[in-house]
Amino acid sequence: MDLGTATPSPEAVAEAVRTLLTDEEIRANVRRIAEVYAAHDAVDRIERLITG
């Protein structure tokens, strides 16, 4: 989420957090990404890349 500044106000941060916690589209995307990460075995992938 881009707050449009390097030094957002506490109110802007609070509003961003509220949005992240309540926006169903964002929540669905987070769930989708979590599923992808959970299915990814980084150690196995590294081993396969090293050993061919």
PDB file of N, H, CA, C and O in Angstrom:
ATOM      1  N   MET A   1       0.853  -1.160   0.000  1.00  0.00           N
ATOM      2  CA  MET A   1       0.000   0.000   0.000  1.00  0.00           C
ATOM      3  C   MET A   1       0.903   1.228   0.000  1.00  0.00           C
ATOM      4  O   MET A   1       1.794   1.349   0.840  1.00  0.00           O
ATOM      5  N   ASP A   2       0.677   2.118  -0.920  1.00  0.00           N
ATOM      6  H   ASP A   2      -0.048   2.021  -1.602  1.00  0.00           H
ATOM      7  CA  ASP A   2       1.475   3.337  -1.032  1.00  0.00           C
ATOM      8  C   ASP A   2       0.764   4.462  -0.288  1.00  0.00           C
ATOM      9  O   ASP A   2      -0.334   4.874  -0.662  1.00  0.00           O
ATOM     10  N   LEU A   3       1.405   4.949   0.766  1.00  0.00           N
ATOM     11  H   LEU A   3       2.297   4.614   1.069  1.00  0.00           H
ATOM     12  CA  LEU A   3       0.814   6.039   1.541  1.00  0.00           C
ATOM     13  C   LEU A   3       1.157   7.407   0.954  1.00  0.00           C
ATOM     14  O   LEU A   3       0.713   8.439   1.458  1.00  0.00           O
ATOM     15  N   GLY A   4       1.948   7.403  -0.109  1.00  0.00           N
ATOM     16  H   GLY A   4       2.309   6.565  -0.518  1.00  0.00           H
ATOM     17  CA  GLY A   4       2.241   8.646  -0.811  1.00  0.00           C
ATOM     18  C   GLY A   4       3.288   9.519  -0.152  1.00  0.00           C
ATOM     19  O   GLY A   4       3.505  10.652  -0.580  1.00  0.00           O
ATOM     20  N   THR A   5       3.941   9.014   0.878  1.00  0.00           N
ATOM     21  H   THR A   5       3.765   8.093   1.226  1.00  0.00           H
ATOM     22  CA  THR A   5       4.957   9.799   1.570  1.00  0.00           C
ATOM     23  C   THR A   5       5.852   8.868   2.372  1.00  0.00           C
ATOM     24  O   THR A   5       5.444   7.771   2.754  1.00  0.00           O
ATOM     25  N   ALA A   6       7.066   9.311   2.619  1.00  0.00           N
ATOM     26  H   ALA A   6       7.398  10.201   2.309  1.00  0.00           H
ATOM     27  CA  ALA A   6       7.990   8.532   3.452  1.00  0.00           C
ATOM     28  C   ALA A   6       7.694   8.723   4.934  1.00  0.00           C
ATOM     29  O   ALA A   6       8.172   7.958   5.772  1.00  0.00           O
ATOM     30  N   THR A   7       6.915   9.733   5.251  1.00  0.00           N
ATOM     31  H   THR A   7       6.527  10.354   4.570  1.00  0.00           H
ATOM     32  CA  THR A   7       6.593  10.019   6.651  1.00  0.00           C
ATOM     33  C   THR A   7       5.080  10.216   6.805  1.00  0.00           C
ATOM     34  O   THR A   7       4.611  11.336   7.010  1.00  0.00           O
ATOM     35  N   PRO A   8       4.323   9.115   6.705  1.00  0.00           N
ATOM     36  CA  PRO A   8       2.871   9.242   6.810  1.00  0.00           C
ATOM     37  C   PRO A   8       2.453   9.612   8.231  1.00  0.00           C
ATOM     38  O   PRO A   8       3.139   9.292   9.202  1.00  0.00           O
ATOM     39  N   SER A   9       1.341  10.276   8.325  1.00  0.00           N
ATOM     40  H   SER A   9       0.784  10.536   7.536  1.00  0.00           H
ATOM     41  CA  SER A   9       0.796  10.627   9.637  1.00  0.00           C
ATOM     42  C   SER A   9       0.263   9.378  10.321  1.00  0.00           C
ATOM     43  O   SER A   9      -0.043   8.390   9.653  1.00  0.00           O
ATOM     44  N   PRO A  10       0.148   9.408  11.631  1.00  0.00           N
ATOM     45  CA  PRO A  10      -0.455   8.263  12.325  1.00  0.00           C
ATOM     46  C   PRO A  10      -1.857   7.944  11.805  1.00  0.00           C
ATOM     47  O   PRO A  10      -2.245   6.778  11.733  1.00  0.00           O
ATOM     48  N   GLU A  11      -2.601   8.964  11.450  1.00  0.00           N
ATOM     49  H   GLU A  11      -2.286   9.911  11.508  1.00  0.00           H
ATOM     50  CA  GLU A  11      -3.949   8.753  10.922  1.00  0.00           C
ATOM     51  C   GLU A  11      -3.911   8.025   9.585  1.00  0.00           C
ATOM     52  O   GLU A  11      -4.737   7.149   9.329  1.00  0.00           O
ATOM     53  N   ALA A  12      -2.948   8.387   8.724  1.00  0.00           N
ATOM     54  H   ALA A  12      -2.277   9.099   8.932  1.00  0.00           H
ATOM     55  CA  ALA A  12      -2.823   7.724   7.423  1.00  0.00           C
ATOM     56  C   ALA A  12      -2.447   6.257   7.603  1.00  0.00           C
ATOM     57  O   ALA A  12      -2.961   5.392   6.895  1.00  0.00           O
ATOM     58  N   VAL A  13      -1.554   5.976   8.544  1.00  0.00           N
ATOM     59  H   VAL A  13      -1.136   6.679   9.119  1.00  0.00           H
ATOM     60  CA  VAL A  13      -1.167   4.593   8.823  1.00  0.00           C
ATOM     61  C   VAL A  13      -2.367   3.823   9.362  1.00  0.00           C
ATOM     62  O   VAL A  13      -2.620   2.693   8.942  1.00  0.00           O
ATOM     63  N   ALA A  14      -3.098   4.419  10.277  1.00  0.00           N
ATOM     64  H   ALA A  14      -2.893   5.337  10.618  1.00  0.00           H
ATOM     65  CA  ALA A  14      -4.278   3.768  10.846  1.00  0.00           C
ATOM     66  C   ALA A  14      -5.301   3.452   9.763  1.00  0.00           C
ATOM     67  O   ALA A  14      -5.869   2.360   9.750  1.00  0.00           O
ATOM     68  N   GLU A  15      -5.538   4.375   8.871  1.00  0.00           N
ATOM     69  H   GLU A  15      -5.076   5.262   8.881  1.00  0.00           H
ATOM     70  CA  GLU A  15      -6.492   4.155   7.788  1.00  0.00           C
ATOM     71  C   GLU A  15      -5.996   3.045   6.860  1.00  0.00           C
ATOM     72  O   GLU A  15      -6.789   2.215   6.415  1.00  0.00           O
ATOM     73  N   ALA A  16      -4.706   3.020   6.567  1.00  0.00           N
ATOM     74  H   ALA A  16      -4.062   3.694   6.929  1.00  0.00           H
ATOM     75  CA  ALA A  16      -4.139   1.967   5.721  1.00  0.00           C
ATOM     76  C   ALA A  16      -4.311   0.605   6.384  1.00  0.00           C
ATOM     77  O   ALA A  16      -4.673  -0.366   5.720  1.00  0.00           O
ATOM     78  N   VAL A  17      -4.059   0.529   7.668  1.00  0.00           N
ATOM     79  H   VAL A  17      -3.765   1.318   8.207  1.00  0.00           H
ATOM     80  CA  VAL A  17      -4.232  -0.733   8.398  1.00  0.00           C
ATOM     81  C   VAL A  17      -5.693  -1.169   8.365  1.00  0.00           C
ATOM     82  O   VAL A  17      -5.983  -2.343   8.130  1.00  0.00           O
ATOM     83  N   ARG A  18      -6.605  -0.246   8.595  1.00  0.00           N
ATOM     84  H   ARG A  18      -6.369   0.707   8.786  1.00  0.00           H
ATOM     85  CA  ARG A  18      -8.039  -0.569   8.525  1.00  0.00           C
ATOM     86  C   ARG A  18      -8.402  -1.124   7.147  1.00  0.00           C
ATOM     87  O   ARG A  18      -9.154  -2.092   7.033  1.00  0.00           O
ATOM     88  N   THR A  19      -7.864  -0.503   6.116  1.00  0.00           N
ATOM     89  H   THR A  19      -7.254   0.283   6.208  1.00  0.00           H
ATOM     90  CA  THR A  19      -8.138  -0.961   4.755  1.00  0.00           C
ATOM     91  C   THR A  19      -7.595  -2.366   4.544  1.00  0.00           C
ATOM     92  O   THR A  19      -8.286  -3.226   3.999  1.00  0.00           O
ATOM     93  N   LEU A  20      -6.362  -2.601   4.974  1.00  0.00           N
ATOM     94  H   LEU A  20      -5.801  -1.902   5.417  1.00  0.00           H
ATOM     95  CA  LEU A  20      -5.757  -3.920   4.800  1.00  0.00           C
ATOM     96  C   LEU A  20      -6.526  -5.002   5.545  1.00  0.00           C
ATOM     97  O   LEU A  20      -6.600  -6.141   5.083  1.00  0.00           O
ATOM     98  N   LEU A  21      -7.092  -4.660   6.680  1.00  0.00           N
ATOM     99  H   LEU A  21      -7.032  -3.735   7.056  1.00  0.00           H
ATOM    100  CA  LEU A  21      -7.803  -5.647   7.491  1.00  0.00           C
ATOM    101  C   LEU A  21      -9.248  -5.862   7.065  1.00  0.00           C
ATOM    102  O   LEU A  21      -9.846  -6.880   7.413  1.00  0.00           O
ATOM    103  N   THR A  22      -9.818  -4.928   6.323  1.00  0.00           N
ATOM    104  H   THR A  22      -9.332  -4.101   6.040  1.00  0.00           H
ATOM    105  CA  THR A  22     -11.241  -5.028   6.002  1.00  0.00           C
ATOM    106  C   THR A  22     -11.566  -5.168   4.524  1.00  0.00           C
ATOM    107  O   THR A  22     -12.666  -5.601   4.181  1.00  0.00           O
ATOM    108  N   ASP A  23     -10.652  -4.819   3.650  1.00  0.00           N
ATOM    109  H   ASP A  23      -9.759  -4.467   3.928  1.00  0.00           H
ATOM    110  CA  ASP A  23     -10.920  -4.886   2.212  1.00  0.00           C
ATOM    111  C   ASP A  23     -10.882  -6.353   1.764  1.00  0.00           C
ATOM    112  O   ASP A  23      -9.832  -6.992   1.829  1.00  0.00           O
ATOM    113  N   GLU A  24     -12.013  -6.882   1.315  1.00  0.00           N
ATOM    114  H   GLU A  24     -12.866  -6.362   1.262  1.00  0.00           H
ATOM    115  CA  GLU A  24     -12.106  -8.296   0.956  1.00  0.00           C
ATOM    116  C   GLU A  24     -11.216  -8.667  -0.225  1.00  0.00           C
ATOM    117  O   GLU A  24     -10.682  -9.775  -0.269  1.00  0.00           O
ATOM    118  N   GLU A  25     -11.051  -7.759  -1.177  1.00  0.00           N
ATOM    119  H   GLU A  25     -11.484  -6.859  -1.140  1.00  0.00           H
ATOM    120  CA  GLU A  25     -10.188  -8.056  -2.328  1.00  0.00           C
ATOM    121  C   GLU A  25      -8.730  -8.205  -1.872  1.00  0.00           C
ATOM    122  O   GLU A  25      -8.034  -9.122  -2.309  1.00  0.00           O
ATOM    123  N   ILE A  26      -8.280  -7.321  -1.011  1.00  0.00           N
ATOM    124  H   ILE A  26      -8.845  -6.577  -0.656  1.00  0.00           H
ATOM    125  CA  ILE A  26      -6.920  -7.419  -0.479  1.00  0.00           C
ATOM    126  C   ILE A  26      -6.777  -8.709   0.317  1.00  0.00           C
ATOM    127  O   ILE A  26      -5.789  -9.426   0.160  1.00  0.00           O
ATOM    128  N   ARG A  27      -7.746  -9.009   1.164  1.00  0.00           N
ATOM    129  H   ARG A  27      -8.549  -8.427   1.292  1.00  0.00           H
ATOM    130  CA  ARG A  27      -7.693 -10.223   1.989  1.00  0.00           C
ATOM    131  C   ARG A  27      -7.644 -11.477   1.112  1.00  0.00           C
ATOM    132  O   ARG A  27      -6.921 -12.421   1.430  1.00  0.00           O
ATOM    133  N   ALA A  28      -8.397 -11.498   0.022  1.00  0.00           N
ATOM    134  H   ALA A  28      -8.985 -10.731  -0.237  1.00  0.00           H
ATOM    135  CA  ALA A  28      -8.384 -12.640  -0.896  1.00  0.00           C
ATOM    136  C   ALA A  28      -7.019 -12.784  -1.555  1.00  0.00           C
ATOM    137  O   ALA A  28      -6.507 -13.895  -1.698  1.00  0.00           O
ATOM    138  N   ASN A  29      -6.434 -11.668  -1.954  1.00  0.00           N
ATOM    139  H   ASN A  29      -6.850 -10.766  -1.839  1.00  0.00           H
ATOM    140  CA  ASN A  29      -5.103 -11.717  -2.566  1.00  0.00           C
ATOM    141  C   ASN A  29      -4.051 -12.194  -1.575  1.00  0.00           C
ATOM    142  O   ASN A  29      -3.154 -12.950  -1.946  1.00  0.00           O
ATOM    143  N   VAL A  30      -4.146 -11.768  -0.332  1.00  0.00           N
ATOM    144  H   VAL A  30      -4.875 -11.153  -0.030  1.00  0.00           H
ATOM    145  CA  VAL A  30      -3.202 -12.202   0.694  1.00  0.00           C
ATOM    146  C   VAL A  30      -3.342 -13.708   0.912  1.00  0.00           C
ATOM    147  O   VAL A  30      -2.339 -14.412   1.029  1.00  0.00           O
ATOM    148  N   ARG A  31      -4.569 -14.203   0.966  1.00  0.00           N
ATOM    149  H   ARG A  31      -5.384 -13.632   0.871  1.00  0.00           H
ATOM    150  CA  ARG A  31      -4.782 -15.653   1.121  1.00  0.00           C
ATOM    151  C   ARG A  31      -4.179 -16.418  -0.057  1.00  0.00           C
ATOM    152  O   ARG A  31      -3.550 -17.460   0.126  1.00  0.00           O
ATOM    153  N   ARG A  32      -4.378 -15.890  -1.266  1.00  0.00           N
ATOM    154  H   ARG A  32      -4.889 -15.043  -1.414  1.00  0.00           H
ATOM    155  CA  ARG A  32      -3.847 -16.547  -2.461  1.00  0.00           C
ATOM    156  C   ARG A  32      -2.316 -16.600  -2.410  1.00  0.00           C
ATOM    157  O   ARG A  32      -1.718 -17.636  -2.701  1.00  0.00           O
ATOM    158  N   ILE A  33      -1.698 -15.499  -2.047  1.00  0.00           N
ATOM    159  H   ILE A  33      -2.184 -14.658  -1.811  1.00  0.00           H
ATOM    160  CA  ILE A  33      -0.235 -15.453  -1.953  1.00  0.00           C
ATOM    161  C   ILE A  33       0.258 -16.387  -0.853  1.00  0.00           C
ATOM    162  O   ILE A  33       1.272 -17.063  -1.025  1.00  0.00           O
ATOM    163  N   ALA A  34      -0.445 -16.432   0.270  1.00  0.00           N
ATOM    164  H   ALA A  34      -1.268 -15.882   0.410  1.00  0.00           H
ATOM    165  CA  ALA A  34      -0.057 -17.323   1.362  1.00  0.00           C
ATOM    166  C   ALA A  34      -0.100 -18.778   0.909  1.00  0.00           C
ATOM    167  O   ALA A  34       0.768 -19.565   1.286  1.00  0.00           O
ATOM    168  N   GLU A  35      -1.086 -19.143   0.114  1.00  0.00           N
ATOM    169  H   GLU A  35      -1.791 -18.503  -0.192  1.00  0.00           H
ATOM    170  CA  GLU A  35      -1.178 -20.508  -0.393  1.00  0.00           C
ATOM    171  C   GLU A  35      -0.013 -20.828  -1.323  1.00  0.00           C
ATOM    172  O   GLU A  35       0.541 -21.926  -1.269  1.00  0.00           O
ATOM    173  N   VAL A  36       0.357 -19.883  -2.170  1.00  0.00           N
ATOM    174  H   VAL A  36      -0.094 -18.992  -2.214  1.00  0.00           H
ATOM    175  CA  VAL A  36       1.489 -20.084  -3.073  1.00  0.00           C
ATOM    176  C   VAL A  36       2.773 -20.264  -2.264  1.00  0.00           C
ATOM    177  O   VAL A  36       3.549 -21.183  -2.527  1.00  0.00           O
ATOM    178  N   TYR A  37       2.996 -19.400  -1.293  1.00  0.00           N
ATOM    179  H   TYR A  37       2.366 -18.654  -1.080  1.00  0.00           H
ATOM    180  CA  TYR A  37       4.198 -19.507  -0.462  1.00  0.00           C
ATOM    181  C   TYR A  37       4.212 -20.806   0.330  1.00  0.00           C
ATOM    182  O   TYR A  37       5.268 -21.423   0.474  1.00  0.00           O
ATOM    183  N   ALA A  38       3.069 -21.232   0.845  1.00  0.00           N
ATOM    184  H   ALA A  38       2.212 -20.731   0.728  1.00  0.00           H
ATOM    185  CA  ALA A  38       3.006 -22.463   1.633  1.00  0.00           C
ATOM    186  C   ALA A  38       3.347 -23.683   0.779  1.00  0.00           C
ATOM    187  O   ALA A  38       3.906 -24.657   1.283  1.00  0.00           O
ATOM    188  N   ALA A  39       3.017 -23.633  -0.496  1.00  0.00           N
ATOM    189  H   ALA A  39       2.564 -22.842  -0.906  1.00  0.00           H
ATOM    190  CA  ALA A  39       3.279 -24.748  -1.396  1.00  0.00           C
ATOM    191  C   ALA A  39       4.705 -24.742  -1.939  1.00  0.00           C
ATOM    192  O   ALA A  39       5.130 -25.717  -2.559  1.00  0.00           O
ATOM    193  N   HIS A  40       5.432 -23.682  -1.721  1.00  0.00           N
ATOM    194  H   HIS A  40       5.086 -22.890  -1.217  1.00  0.00           H
ATOM    195  CA  HIS A  40       6.775 -23.527  -2.274  1.00  0.00           C
ATOM    196  C   HIS A  40       7.816 -24.032  -1.273  1.00  0.00           C
ATOM    197  O   HIS A  40       7.882 -23.555  -0.140  1.00  0.00           O
ATOM    198  N   ASP A  41       8.612 -24.984  -1.694  1.00  0.00           N
ATOM    199  H   ASP A  41       8.559 -25.372  -2.614  1.00  0.00           H
ATOM    200  CA  ASP A  41       9.686 -25.524  -0.859  1.00  0.00           C
ATOM    201  C   ASP A  41      10.999 -24.936  -1.355  1.00  0.00           C
ATOM    202  O   ASP A  41      11.619 -25.479  -2.269  1.00  0.00           O
ATOM    203  N   ALA A  42      11.418 -23.843  -0.761  1.00  0.00           N
ATOM    204  H   ALA A  42      10.914 -23.402  -0.018  1.00  0.00           H
ATOM    205  CA  ALA A  42      12.605 -23.125  -1.217  1.00  0.00           C
ATOM    206  C   ALA A  42      13.864 -23.980  -1.111  1.00  0.00           C
ATOM    207  O   ALA A  42      14.704 -23.952  -2.010  1.00  0.00           O
ATOM    208  N   VAL A  43      14.007 -24.734  -0.033  1.00  0.00           N
ATOM    209  H   VAL A  43      13.324 -24.757   0.698  1.00  0.00           H
ATOM    210  CA  VAL A  43      15.202 -25.566   0.142  1.00  0.00           C
ATOM    211  C   VAL A  43      15.274 -26.624  -0.951  1.00  0.00           C
ATOM    212  O   VAL A  43      16.341 -26.868  -1.514  1.00  0.00           O
ATOM    213  N   ASP A  44      14.152 -27.246  -1.249  1.00  0.00           N
ATOM    214  H   ASP A  44      13.285 -27.047  -0.791  1.00  0.00           H
ATOM    215  CA  ASP A  44      14.121 -28.244  -2.320  1.00  0.00           C
ATOM    216  C   ASP A  44      14.479 -27.601  -3.650  1.00  0.00           C
ATOM    217  O   ASP A  44      15.243 -28.171  -4.429  1.00  0.00           O
ATOM    218  N   ARG A  45      13.946 -26.444  -3.912  1.00  0.00           N
ATOM    219  H   ARG A  45      13.325 -25.981  -3.279  1.00  0.00           H
ATOM    220  CA  ARG A  45      14.230 -25.747  -5.193  1.00  0.00           C
ATOM    221  C   ARG A  45      15.712 -25.408  -5.296  1.00  0.00           C
ATOM    222  O   ARG A  45      16.308 -25.589  -6.357  1.00  0.00           O
ATOM    223  N   ILE A  46      16.307 -24.930  -4.234  1.00  0.00           N
ATOM    224  H   ILE A  46      15.823 -24.783  -3.371  1.00  0.00           H
ATOM    225  CA  ILE A  46      17.739 -24.608  -4.235  1.00  0.00           C
ATOM    226  C   ILE A  46      18.554 -25.858  -4.478  1.00  0.00           C
ATOM    227  O   ILE A  46      19.503 -25.848  -5.262  1.00  0.00           O
ATOM    228  N   GLU A  47      18.182 -26.942  -3.801  1.00  0.00           N
ATOM    229  H   GLU A  47      17.411 -26.950  -3.165  1.00  0.00           H
ATOM    230  CA  GLU A  47      18.904 -28.206  -3.989  1.00  0.00           C
ATOM    231  C   GLU A  47      18.823 -28.667  -5.429  1.00  0.00           C
ATOM    232  O   GLU A  47      19.830 -29.091  -5.996  1.00  0.00           O
ATOM    233  N   ARG A  48      17.645 -28.593  -6.037  1.00  0.00           N
ATOM    234  H   ARG A  48      16.827 -28.248  -5.577  1.00  0.00           H
ATOM    235  CA  ARG A  48      17.493 -29.000  -7.437  1.00  0.00           C
ATOM    236  C   ARG A  48      18.296 -28.101  -8.370  1.00  0.00           C
ATOM    237  O   ARG A  48      18.841 -28.581  -9.363  1.00  0.00           O
ATOM    238  N   LEU A  49      18.378 -26.814  -8.071  1.00  0.00           N
ATOM    239  H   LEU A  49      17.935 -26.424  -7.263  1.00  0.00           H
ATOM    240  CA  LEU A  49      19.162 -25.921  -8.905  1.00  0.00           C
ATOM    241  C   LEU A  49      20.660 -26.223  -8.802  1.00  0.00           C
ATOM    242  O   LEU A  49      21.387 -26.145  -9.792  1.00  0.00           O
ATOM    243  N   ILE A  50      21.104 -26.564  -7.611  1.00  0.00           N
ATOM    244  H   ILE A  50      20.513 -26.628  -6.807  1.00  0.00           H
ATOM    245  CA  ILE A  50      22.520 -26.843  -7.398  1.00  0.00           C
ATOM    246  C   ILE A  50      22.924 -28.185  -8.009  1.00  0.00           C
ATOM    247  O   ILE A  50      23.974 -28.298  -8.641  1.00  0.00           O
ATOM    248  N   THR A  51      22.084 -29.194  -7.815  1.00  0.00           N
ATOM    249  H   THR A  51      21.231 -29.102  -7.301  1.00  0.00           H
ATOM    250  CA  THR A  51      22.449 -30.530  -8.253  1.00  0.00           C
ATOM    251  C   THR A  51      22.033 -30.829  -9.699  1.00  0.00           C
ATOM    252  O   THR A  51      22.446 -31.832 -10.280  1.00  0.00           O
ATOM    253  N   GLY A  52      21.232 -29.965 -10.252  1.00  0.00           N
ATOM    254  H   GLY A  52      20.897 -29.149  -9.780  1.00  0.00           H
ATOM    255  CA  GLY A  52      20.826 -30.130 -11.637  1.00  0.00           C
ATOM    256  C   GLY A  52      19.684 -31.020 -11.742  1.00  0.00           C
ATOM    257  O   GLY A  52      19.202 -31.277 -12.845  1.00  0.00           O
TER     258      GLY A  52
END
